[in-house]
Amino acid sequence: MNEDNKTALLLLDLQNEMIHPDGKIGSGGLARIAQERGVLENAGRALKAARNRELPVAHIRLGFRPDYIDALSVAPRIDRLKASGAALVGSWGCEFPESLAPGQGELIVTKQGVNPFFNTGLLSWLHKNRISHLVFGGVATNLVVESTARAADDAGFAISVLEDCCASPKAEWHDFSIKNILPLFGKISSSAEFAS
């Protein structure tokens, strides 16, 4: 691989809480839409391709302490998370589905906000591995995927968004982001293209 264009795969918030029908967030409709879009299968295809190519992989998840003292955002959605006891570190909801379980040597990043670069070691890990190109997908498209694209662009990374590995609670949010926002920051791609 060309060291000047080294690629890493980031899987964003593809954790039980978000994408399983029993997840406290997923049960609100996100899990159903992710299932309809084949997000788990497509992300599994991308993960397998990254492993076959021996690319660095990072699994990003949302996770809080039981008292939520580490939740800095004051947005209304955080009140809903707290009320339901969602995304607690050490809980089933904070873990990954078996098909996307992190492998040996793959980074797990636990964040307390939307942006996976804020207050985490992700940027340092990417620099240590001399990464210049980020390929990613996850849920929700209009939150973590957009936030990752914006922050990664500001940090100088080339970006490829795997559209079929993304979903939002409302299809129109996903579509608007894919058509109007994310192309401003990088390439819109697919798991099949990444795996080819």
C-alpha positions as CSV (number, residue, x, y, z in Angstrom):
1,M,0.0,0.0,0.0
2,N,1.2,3.5,-0.8
3,E,2.3,5.0,2.6
4,D,1.2,8.4,1.3
5,N,-2.4,7.2,1.1
6,K,-2.8,4.9,4.1
7,T,-6.4,4.0,4.8
8,A,-8.2,3.2,8.1
9,L,-11.8,1.9,8.5
10,L,-13.9,3.5,11.2
11,L,-17.2,2.0,12.2
12,L,-19.3,4.6,14.0
13,D,-21.8,3.8,16.8
14,L,-22.7,0.4,15.4
15,Q,-23.4,-0.8,18.9
16,N,-26.3,-2.7,20.3
17,E,-28.0,0.3,21.8
18,M,-28.3,1.9,18.4
19,I,-28.9,-0.9,15.9
20,H,-30.6,-3.7,17.9
21,P,-34.4,-3.6,18.1
22,D,-34.0,-4.0,21.9
23,G,-31.6,-1.1,22.1
24,K,-32.9,1.9,24.1
25,I,-32.1,4.1,21.1
26,G,-32.6,1.6,18.3
27,S,-36.1,0.7,19.5
28,G,-37.2,4.1,18.5
29,G,-37.0,3.2,14.8
30,L,-33.3,3.5,14.1
31,A,-32.7,-0.3,14.4
32,R,-35.6,-1.0,12.0
33,I,-34.2,1.4,9.4
34,A,-30.7,0.1,9.8
35,Q,-32.0,-3.5,9.3
36,E,-34.0,-2.4,6.2
37,R,-30.9,-0.8,4.7
38,G,-28.7,-3.9,5.5
39,V,-26.3,-1.8,7.6
40,L,-25.0,-4.7,9.6
41,E,-24.3,-6.9,6.6
42,N,-22.8,-4.0,4.7
43,A,-20.6,-3.0,7.6
44,G,-19.6,-6.6,8.0
45,R,-18.5,-6.7,4.4
46,A,-16.4,-3.6,4.9
47,L,-14.9,-4.9,8.0
48,K,-13.9,-8.2,6.3
49,A,-12.4,-6.3,3.4
50,A,-10.4,-4.1,5.8
51,R,-9.1,-7.1,7.7
52,N,-8.2,-8.9,4.4
53,R,-6.2,-5.9,3.4
54,E,-4.7,-5.6,6.9
55,L,-6.0,-2.0,7.3
56,P,-6.2,-0.4,10.7
57,V,-9.7,-0.6,12.1
58,A,-11.4,1.5,14.8
59,H,-14.7,0.7,16.4
60,I,-16.3,3.9,17.8
61,R,-19.1,3.8,20.4
62,L,-21.1,6.1,22.6
63,G,-20.7,5.3,26.3
64,F,-21.2,7.0,29.6
65,R,-20.7,6.5,33.3
66,P,-23.8,5.4,35.2
67,D,-24.2,8.9,36.7
68,Y,-23.6,10.5,33.3
69,I,-21.2,13.0,34.9
70,D,-19.1,12.6,31.7
71,A,-22.0,13.7,29.5
72,L,-21.0,17.3,28.7
73,S,-23.7,18.1,26.1
74,V,-26.8,19.9,27.4
75,A,-28.8,19.1,24.2
76,P,-32.3,17.7,24.8
77,R,-31.3,14.3,23.3
78,I,-29.0,13.8,26.2
79,D,-31.8,14.2,28.7
80,R,-33.6,11.4,26.8
81,L,-30.5,9.2,27.0
82,K,-30.2,9.8,30.8
83,A,-33.9,9.1,31.3
84,S,-33.7,5.7,29.6
85,G,-30.3,4.8,31.1
86,A,-28.9,4.3,27.6
87,A,-25.3,3.7,26.4
88,L,-23.8,2.9,29.8
89,V,-20.2,1.6,29.7
90,G,-20.2,-2.0,30.7
91,S,-23.8,-2.6,29.6
92,W,-25.0,-4.7,26.7
93,G,-26.1,-1.6,24.9
94,C,-22.5,-0.3,24.8
95,E,-21.2,-3.5,23.2
96,F,-21.0,-4.4,19.5
97,P,-23.1,-7.0,17.7
98,E,-21.3,-10.3,17.2
99,S,-20.9,-9.8,13.5
100,L,-19.0,-6.6,14.1
101,A,-17.1,-7.6,17.2
102,P,-13.7,-6.0,17.4
103,G,-10.8,-8.2,16.5
104,Q,-7.4,-8.4,18.1
105,G,-5.4,-5.3,17.5
106,E,-8.5,-3.2,16.5
107,L,-9.0,0.0,18.4
108,I,-12.2,0.6,20.5
109,V,-12.9,4.3,21.1
110,T,-15.6,5.2,23.7
111,K,-16.8,8.8,23.3
112,Q,-19.3,10.9,25.3
113,G,-20.4,13.2,22.4
114,V,-21.2,13.1,18.7
115,N,-17.7,13.9,17.5
116,P,-15.3,10.8,17.8
117,F,-12.3,13.1,17.9
118,F,-13.3,15.1,20.9
119,N,-11.8,14.0,24.2
120,T,-10.6,10.7,22.8
121,G,-7.4,9.2,21.6
122,L,-8.6,8.6,18.0
123,L,-6.6,11.4,16.4
124,S,-3.4,10.4,18.1
125,W,-3.9,6.8,17.0
126,L,-4.5,7.8,13.4
127,H,-1.4,10.0,13.4
128,K,0.6,7.2,15.0
129,N,-0.5,4.8,12.2
130,R,0.3,7.5,9.6
131,I,-3.3,7.4,8.3
132,S,-4.2,9.9,5.6
133,H,-7.6,8.4,4.3
134,L,-10.6,7.6,6.5
135,V,-13.3,5.2,5.2
136,F,-16.3,5.1,7.5
137,G,-20.0,4.5,8.1
138,G,-22.4,4.3,11.0
139,V,-25.5,5.6,12.7
140,A,-26.8,8.1,12.6
141,T,-25.8,9.6,9.3
142,N,-26.9,13.1,10.2
143,L,-25.0,13.0,13.6
144,V,-21.9,10.9,14.0
145,V,-21.2,10.4,10.3
146,E,-21.5,14.1,9.5
147,S,-19.6,15.1,12.6
148,T,-16.8,12.7,11.7
149,A,-16.6,14.0,8.2
150,R,-16.4,17.6,9.4
151,A,-13.7,16.9,12.0
152,A,-11.7,14.6,9.8
153,D,-11.7,17.2,7.0
154,D,-10.6,19.9,9.4
155,A,-7.7,17.6,10.5
156,G,-6.6,17.1,6.9
157,F,-7.8,13.5,6.2
158,A,-9.2,12.3,2.8
159,I,-12.7,10.9,3.4
160,S,-14.9,8.2,2.0
161,V,-18.3,7.6,3.4
162,L,-19.8,4.1,2.9
163,E,-23.4,5.2,2.3
164,D,-24.8,1.7,2.6
165,C,-23.2,1.4,6.1
166,C,-25.2,4.4,7.3
167,A,-28.7,5.1,8.5
168,S,-30.8,7.7,10.3
169,P,-34.0,7.5,12.3
170,K,-35.7,9.2,9.4
171,A,-34.9,8.4,5.8
172,E,-35.1,12.0,4.7
173,W,-32.3,12.9,7.2
174,H,-30.1,10.3,5.8
175,D,-30.9,11.3,2.2
176,F,-30.3,15.0,2.8
177,S,-27.0,14.3,4.5
178,I,-25.8,12.0,1.7
179,K,-26.9,14.2,-1.1
180,N,-26.1,17.7,0.3
181,I,-23.7,17.7,3.3
182,L,-21.3,14.8,3.1
183,P,-20.2,15.4,-0.6
184,L,-18.8,18.7,0.6
185,F,-16.2,16.8,2.7
186,G,-15.4,13.7,0.7
187,K,-16.4,10.8,-1.6
188,I,-19.6,8.9,-1.2
189,S,-18.9,5.2,-1.7
190,S,-20.3,1.8,-0.7
191,S,-19.1,-1.3,1.1
192,A,-19.1,-3.2,-2.2
193,E,-16.8,-0.6,-3.8
194,F,-14.5,-0.7,-0.7
195,A,-14.4,-4.5,-0.8
196,S,-13.6,-4.7,-4.5
